[in-house]
Amino acid sequence: MSKVETWQEAVQKSGIIVDTVYDPEAGVAVNRKLVEVAIEASKATTRPKTVIYTSGLGVFGDRPGVLIDENTPILTPSWRSEFDEWLIKQEGVLVFASPSIICC
């Protein structure tokens, strides 16, 4: 994913982008670039791109026995929570950010 040229065209042609990228070496740099490419691509159309971003449950901290839902405040400021805050403020794309664990 660090090579933008390998996925940039797909983002430009797509209406919905699901971002499940995690690169421990790059941090959120790839995620940020993906959103920036989607914003630029949205400028060339009348419909904004939709970015579905899956954050991580780590933003809630360690809370044994506590039910966590969409109303639970974030406890642990981290690179991920900072990126989440940046992401939801972006204009030019519709964003759905959800703390979750993605598994297969």
C-alpha positions in Angstrom: 0.0 0.0 0.0 2.9 2.4 0.4 3.1 2.7 -3.4 0.3 5.1 -4.2 0.5 4.4 -8.0 -0.6 0.8 -7.4 -4.0 1.9 -6.0 -4.6 5.5 -6.9 -6.6 4.7 -10.1 -8.8 2.3 -8.2 -9.7 5.0 -5.7 -10.4 7.5 -8.4 -12.8 5.0 -10.2 -14.5 3.8 -7.0 -17.4 5.4 -5.2 -16.8 3.7 -1.9 -13.4 3.0 -0.4 -13.1 0.6 2.6 -9.8 1.3 4.4 -8.6 -1.6 6.5 -4.9 -0.8 6.0 -2.6 -1.3 8.9 1.1 -0.7 8.3 3.1 -0.8 11.6 6.1 0.8 9.9 4.3 3.6 8.2 1.7 4.3 10.9 -1.2 6.2 9.5 0.7 7.7 6.6 -0.8 5.3 4.1 -4.3 5.8 5.5 -3.9 9.6 5.3 -2.7 9.4 1.7 -5.6 7.2 0.8 -8.0 9.9 2.2 -6.1 12.7 0.5 -6.3 10.8 -2.9 -10.1 10.3 -2.3 -10.6 14.0 -1.6 -8.7 15.0 -4.8 -10.7 12.4 -6.8 -14.0 13.8 -5.3 -13.2 17.2 -6.7 -13.4 15.8 -10.2 -17.0 14.6 -9.8 -20.3 15.8 -8.4 -20.5 13.0 -5.8 -18.0 12.8 -2.9 -16.2 9.5 -2.3 -17.3 7.5 0.7 -14.4 6.3 2.9 -15.2 3.6 5.4 -12.3 3.6 7.8 -11.9 0.9 10.5 -10.1 2.2 13.5 -9.1 0.0 16.4 -10.6 -0.8 19.8 -7.3 0.3 21.4 -8.6 3.8 21.3 -10.8 2.9 24.3 -8.0 1.7 26.5 -8.0 -1.4 28.7 -11.5 -1.7 30.3 -12.1 -5.3 31.5 -15.8 -6.1 32.0 -17.0 -2.8 30.5 -19.4 -2.8 27.5 -18.0 -0.6 24.8 -20.4 1.0 22.3 -20.5 4.1 20.1 -21.1 6.4 23.2 -18.0 5.2 25.0 -15.4 8.0 25.2 -11.9 7.5 24.0 -9.5 7.1 26.9 -6.2 6.6 25.3 -4.8 9.5 23.1 -2.6 7.8 20.5 -1.5 8.0 16.9 -4.7 6.2 16.0 -7.1 8.5 17.9 -5.3 11.5 16.6 -5.8 10.2 13.0 -9.4 9.4 13.7 -10.0 13.0 14.8 -8.2 14.3 11.7 -10.2 12.0 9.5 -13.7 13.0 10.7 -12.9 16.7 10.0 -12.0 16.2 6.4 -14.3 17.8 3.7 -14.8 16.4 0.3 -15.4 12.9 1.4 -18.1 11.1 3.4 -16.4 9.3 6.2 -17.5 6.5 8.5 -14.9 5.8 11.2 -15.6 2.9 13.4 -13.4 1.5 16.2 -13.4 -2.2 15.6 -11.5 -5.4 15.1 -11.5 -6.8 11.6 -11.0 -10.5 11.3 -11.7 -13.2 8.8 
